[in-house]
Amino acid sequence: MAAEGKTRLIRVLLLVGRVLLGAVFIYAAYTKLTHSWTLFAMAINAYGLLPEWAVSFLARTLPWFELALGLLLVFGVWLRATAGVATVLLAGFFSIMAYSYATTPPGETISCGCFGFGEPISAQTLMRDGLLVALGVALTVAAFVQNRHARLAAGSA
């Protein structure tokens, strides 16, 4: 009975976590896709980390990738892989933002480009994105745990 309750809790947490994280990715994509890709390209370029061709490529494709990833999360498709990819992507975003925040000279700001345009990287954006990374890690771990529980249950049936 205790294992059954644990499995139910994992399922509920997975559902809530994947829908929440999926909605974040869908919203992030929406805020970028409703404007010209060049605005997002300017936000990416402000980080000063990529050549022009990569900035252009990311500005045109990343919002569509975020949308697809968000939909896969919401619908629970390939959850272990999808959650893992989302976590790696979020960790990458977070690392780049933290690096930029730490190295940007005082008085200058960089737009994070996370949810539209003009939101400067700040302690608050780092906190928010850090929490999203933590959610992604928890979701990924829970997806693997649930899969293991399902395999064990199928083996004992």
C-alpha positions in Angstrom: 0.0 0.0 0.0 2.8 2.4 0.8 4.5 1.8 -2.6 1.1 2.4 -4.2 0.8 5.8 -2.5 4.4 6.7 -3.4 3.7 5.9 -7.0 0.5 8.0 -7.0 2.4 10.9 -5.5 5.1 10.6 -8.2 2.4 10.6 -10.9 0.8 13.7 -9.4 4.1 15.6 -9.1 5.0 14.6 -12.6 1.7 15.8 -14.0 2.0 19.2 -12.2 5.7 19.6 -12.9 5.5 18.8 -16.6 2.4 20.9 -17.2 4.0 23.8 -15.3 7.3 23.6 -17.1 5.6 23.0 -20.4 3.5 26.1 -20.0 6.7 28.1 -19.2 8.3 26.9 -22.5 5.1 27.6 -24.4 4.8 31.1 -23.0 8.5 31.8 -23.7 8.0 30.7 -27.3 4.8 32.7 -27.6 6.5 35.9 -26.4 9.2 35.5 -29.1 7.0 34.3 -31.9 4.6 37.2 -31.7 7.4 39.6 -32.6 9.9 39.8 -35.3 12.8 37.3 -34.9 15.2 40.3 -35.2 14.2 41.5 -31.7 15.1 38.2 -30.2 18.3 38.2 -32.3 19.2 41.5 -30.7 18.7 40.0 -27.2 20.9 37.0 -28.1 23.5 39.2 -29.7 23.7 41.4 -26.5 25.4 38.5 -24.7 28.3 38.8 -27.1 29.0 35.0 -27.1 28.0 33.9 -30.6 28.9 34.8 -34.2 26.3 36.5 -36.3 25.2 33.4 -38.2 24.6 31.5 -34.9 22.6 34.5 -33.5 20.4 34.5 -36.6 20.0 30.7 -36.6 19.0 30.7 -32.8 16.7 33.6 -33.1 14.8 31.9 -35.9 14.7 28.4 -34.5 14.9 28.5 -30.7 11.3 29.8 -30.2 9.9 26.9 -32.3 12.1 24.4 -30.4 10.8 25.9 -27.1 7.2 25.5 -28.4 7.7 21.9 -29.4 9.4 21.1 -26.1 6.6 22.8 -24.2 3.9 20.8 -26.0 5.8 17.5 -25.5 6.1 18.3 -21.8 2.4 19.2 -21.4 1.3 16.0 -23.2 3.9 13.9 -21.5 5.4 12.6 -24.7 8.8 10.9 -24.3 8.9 12.3 -20.8 12.3 11.1 -19.7 14.0 12.5 -22.8 11.9 15.6 -23.0 12.4 16.5 -19.3 16.2 15.8 -19.7 16.4 18.1 -22.8 14.4 20.8 -21.0 16.7 20.6 -18.0 19.9 20.8 -20.1 18.5 23.8 -22.0 17.4 25.6 -18.8 20.8 24.9 -17.2 22.5 26.3 -20.3 20.3 29.4 -20.3 21.0 29.8 -16.5 24.7 29.5 -16.9 24.9 32.0 -19.7 22.8 34.5 -17.7 24.8 34.0 -14.5 28.1 34.5 -16.4 26.7 37.6 -18.2 25.3 39.0 -14.9 28.7 38.5 -13.2 30.8 40.0 -16.0 28.6 42.9 -17.2 30.2 46.2 -16.1 28.3 48.2 -13.4 25.6 50.4 -14.9 25.1 48.3 -18.0 22.4 45.8 -18.4 21.6 42.9 -20.8 18.1 41.8 -21.7 17.7 38.2 -20.7 15.4 37.5 -23.7 13.6 34.8 -21.7 10.0 36.1 -21.9 10.0 38.8 -24.4 12.1 41.8 -24.6 13.5 44.4 -22.3 13.7 42.3 -19.1 17.2 42.9 -17.8 19.2 40.1 -16.2 18.9 40.7 -12.4 19.0 38.8 -9.2 15.3 38.1 -9.7 15.6 36.7 -13.2 18.5 34.5 -11.9 16.4 33.3 -9.0 13.4 32.5 -11.3 15.6 30.7 -13.8 17.4 28.8 -11.0 14.0 27.6 -9.8 13.1 26.5 -13.3 16.4 24.5 -13.5 15.5 22.9 -10.1 12.0 22.0 -11.4 13.6 20.5 -14.5 16.0 18.4 -12.5 13.1 17.2 -10.2 10.9 16.4 -13.2 13.7 14.5 -14.9 14.4 12.5 -11.8 10.7 11.8 -11.2 10.3 10.7 -14.8 13.1 8.1 -14.4 11.8 7.0 -11.0 8.3 6.5 -12.4 9.6 4.5 -15.3 11.6 2.3 -12.9 8.5 1.8 -10.7 6.4 0.9 -13.8 9.0 -1.6 -15.0 9.3 -3.2 -11.5 5.5 -3.4 -11.2 5.2 -5.0 -14.6 7.9 -7.5 -13.7 6.1 -8.6 -10.5 2.7 -8.9 -12.1 
